[in-house]
């Protein structure tokens, strides 16, 4: 391992990265709080400002993938559609198989200049999470409780509110509802058999209600649906911890433009789409490639420059404080600092744990348990 790789694997570097992310994020959250005064005066200005502030947070995560780990992403798509990416509103369907698939989705947004305005359909619990959850609140992210009877009205209203959004945006949606595991896949296929639906080999059954409502509410402002299927070469199973350790992965993303012909038939259309996605995965596992022309979108410098700005701003006072504490010679002061380090390490591990598959949502499992009662 070279010296750079060795440094990237050191826990102290991970702590510093997370320190910059958390402190800068809380500062930005605080600024976002003050932008609320703009909402009744100039809603569109509020939105434009919060797109930029949100970019300052989410781009730090993308920086880890692009610059820290050096993960390489190849896009397989139709060249005729390539020039439209980032220049139109779109719904982006993503598969949910990997711990960092959300990060690859953000990377896709960043390469085409829509990261700051990107929207998602997220579970309500995330809205209470400092930094990212609070950032999403000001970005008008659509949160749901995953109980459709309670969610339908709220989700529709929030989606309709996006019809006059001033920036081009992509609405990212994981139609499977939860990340793929073998246990959830078995349960999902039992449901498919009970409902007479074709079984899938590499995906869970898509949740059609949320997607249908999204298409219905955004039909007049969204130009297309981008179906995106992600995979990693050499059967790699990437993790956020691996990215933090500077491990380089190679992602392949197949993107094709689709338009549901009839919003009333969204359910059948989505099930057919997932059968096609399954076939694409089969081809990838057999040949190591997707159909379409391979293109590597250029990496933009803004994620790195944004991170360097916050690093220079926040590391100097941290090191100055540390030196003053050491010079003081106070046992209580040093013990307090050690306690903060321990708590920070616990916080870092917790944030990483949120993305881990084996500690992920039990959403699919709970659904099946409720049906058996």
N, C-alpha and C positions, 0 to 999 in steps of 0.2 A: 504493500500500500504506500502511495506517495504521501508527502507531507501534507498536501492539501486534503487528500482523502482522509488522512488521520485526524486532522483538525475538525473536519466536518462530522466525524463520528463521536466527538467529545461532548459530554453532557453539558459542560460549561458553555459551549457554543449554542447548544439547544436552549439553555436557560436565557442567554442573551437575546436570541431570536424571539423567544416567547415574551420576554420582558418588553422588547420593542413593540411587538404586536399588541400585547394587552394594554400597555400604557398609552400608546398612540391611539388605539381603538377607543379607550375610555375618554381620551381628550376629544376625539372626533364625535363620540356619542354626546359629550357635553355641548359641543358646538351645535350639533344637530338639534339639541333641545331648544336652543335659542332661535333656531330657524322657524320654529312653530309660529312665531309672531308674524311671519310672512304669509302663512296659509290663508287667512281671511283677506289679506291685502293683495297679494299676487301669488296665486297658487302655482302657476307655471314657473315662476322664479324659484319658489320653494323647491319644486321638483328638480330643476336644473342644478341648483346648489347641492342638493342631497345626492344626486347622481355622482357629482365630483367627490363629495365627502365619502360616499360608499366605495368609490374606486380606491381611495387611499387605504381602505381596510382590506377589501377583497384582493386587491392586486398584490398585497404582501404574501398571501397564500399562493397566488400564481407564481410569484417570484421564486418561491421555494421549489416549485416544480420545474420552472423554465431555466433558472439561473443557478440555484443551489444544487439541485440534483442533476440538472442538465438533461432531463427527460426529453426525448425526441418524439415528436408527434407527426405522423404522416396521415394526411387526409386523402381519402379515396372518394371521388365525387365526379359529377358531370361538369366539365369545364364551362359549359354554357350557363350553368347555375352559379358557378364559383364567384363570378363578378357581382352577383346580387347579394352575397352574404355581407351582413352588416349595414346594408343600405335599405332594408325593409324590415318591418315587424314580422316576427315569425313565432310559431309554436315549435319547440324543439323536443322531440321524444327521445329520451335516453334510456338505455338498458341499465339495470341496477345490480351488477354482478361483483363489483370490486369496491374495496375500501376507499379508493381515491377517484371513483368515477365522477363524483361531484366536482372534484378539482380539475379533472380533464374537461368537464363541461364548461367550467369557468375559463380554462385555458382556450377553449374553442371560442368563447365570447371575446376574450382579450385579443386574440389574433385578428378579429374583425371589428374591434372598437366598440363593442356593446357591453363590456363587463360592468361598467358603472350603473347601467340601467337594466341589467338582467333581472328577471323576475322568476320566482319559483312558487310551487304549491308545497308549503311546508307544514309540518305538524305543529300544533299550537304550543307545545312545550318549548320549542326552540325560540319563541318570541320572548321568553324570560331569560335567555342566556345573554350575559353581558357581551358587548362588542358586536358579534355577528347578529345575534337575535335582535338587539336594540337597533342596529344599523338597518336591518330588514324592516323594522316597524316604520322608520322614516322613509323607506324606499317603497312603501305601500305593497309589501309582499303579502300574498294571499295565504293566511294561516287557516288550518282546519283541525277539528278534533277527531277526525276519522270516524265520525258517526254521521252518516249522510243525512239522516232526518234533521239533525241539528245544524249541519254544515251548509246545506243547499242554499238557503236564503242568504247567509253571510258571504259565502263564496261567490255567488252570482253578483251581489252588490259590489264586492271589491273588484271583481273582474270588469264590471260595467264602468267603474270609476276610472279604469285605465284607457277608456276609449279616446280620451282627449289628452293622452300623455304626450308631452312635447318632444321627447327624445325617441329615436328608434330603439326598440327593445326586443329581446328574445324572452319568451316565456318557457322556461325549462321545466319539464314534467317527467317524472318517473312513473309511468302508468302502472307498473307492477305494484306500486304502493309501498313496498318494503324490499330490502336487499335480499338477493338470492342466497338461500342455503339449501342443503340437501333435504332437511326436515321440512322446510316451507315448500319446497318443490313437490315433495310427496303429497303433502296436504293439498296443494294447489291442483295437482293432477287428479286427486280424488274428487275434487269439486268439478273439474272438467268432465270426468267420466259421468258424474251424477247429472250434469246439465247437458250432456250430449255434445260437448265441445271438443274439437280436435286437441290432442295432447301436445305439449311442447317439451322439447328436450333440454333447452338451454335457458329458458325463461319461465317466470311464473305467469299465470293468467293475468292479463291486463285488467285493471279496474276501469271500467268504461264510463261510469257516471261522471266522474270528475273531468275526464277528457271531453265528453260530449258537451258538458256545460261550458268548459273553456272555449271550445270551438264556437258554440252558440253565442256566447257573450262577446267574443273578440272577432267574429267573422268579418265585420266591417272595417277593422283596423289591421288585421293580420293578413299578409299576402299569401302565405304558404305554411305548410307544416314540413319541418325538416326531420325526417326519420334518421336517427343516429345510432349506430351500433359500434360499441367500443370493444377492443380486445388488445392484448399485450403479447408481444412476440416471445417465443421460447417458453410458452406456458407459464410465464411469470405471474405471480400473484402479488401485485404491488400493495404496499401499506403506507400510511402516513408516516409511521416511524421510519420506514425505509427511506422515504423522501427526506425526512429530517436528518437522517444519517448520511445524506448525499448520494444515495444509491441511484444510479441512472437506469431508467426503464425506456422501453420503446413502445409507444402506443400507436395503434392503428385505428383510425376512426372512419367508418363508412357512412357517408351522408348522402341522402337522396331527397329530392323535393317531392312532396306529395300534397294533394288537395282533396279532402273528403268531398265527395260529390253531393252528398245529402246529409245534413246534420241529423236527420231522423234515423239515418242508417249508420251513425257513428260507431255503434256497438259492434255490428258485423264487420264494418270496415277495419276497426282496430284489431279485432280477433284475426282477421285475414292478414293484417300487417305483421302481427307477431308470428304468424306461421312463416311469413317470408323472412322475418328477422332470424328465426330459428334456422331456416335454410341457409342464410348467409353465414351464420356461425358454423354450421356444418362444413360449408365450403372452406371457411377460414382455417378450421382445425385440420382439414385434409390437405390444403394447399399452402397455407401460411399467408394468404393474401385475400383481398376483397375485390369484387368487380369495380370498375371505374378507373379513372386515371389518377395515379398517385401524385399528390401535390403537397409540398411542405410550405405552409403559410409562413411568411417571414416573422421572426420574433421581434417584437417591438421593445424599445429600451425603457419605456415608461414605468414598468413594474420595478425594474432595478433602480431607476433614479428615485422613485418614490420611497423605496425602502432605504436607500442611502441617505436621503433627506432626514427621515425619522431616526435613523441610526446615529447620525451626527448630532441631531438635536437632543437625543435622550441618553446616549452613552456617556457623554462628558459629565453631566451632573451626577450620574451613577458612580463613575470612577472617582470623582472628586469626593463624594460622600463616603465611599469606601476607604479612601486614603485618610480622610479626617477621622473616621472611626478607628482605624488601626493606630493612628498617631495618638489618639486619646488614651489608649491603654486600658480602658474601662472594661472589666469582665462582663458587666451587665450589657454594655453596648454591643460587644462582640457576640454574646449569647443571643441577643435580640436579632442581630444580623444573621446568625446561623439559623435561627428559627424561621426567619423570612425566607431563607434559601430552601429550607426543608419544605415549607408551605408552597413555595413557588414550584418545586419539583413535583409535589403532589398535584398541583394545579395543571402542570404540563402533562402529566400522565393521564389526568382525567380528561383533558381536551383530546388527547390522542385516543383514549378509550371510547369516546363518542363515535369515532369512525370505524372501530373494529367490528368485524363481522360477527365474531363470537360473543360480542356484548351488544349487538344491535337490537333493533326493535323486535318485539314479539307479536307485532301486528297480525301477521298471517296466522300464527299459531293461535292467538286469542280468538280470531274469527271462527276457526274450526271448533274450538272448545265451546263457544257460545252456541254453534249450530247443533252440537251434540246434546246440549242440555234439554 
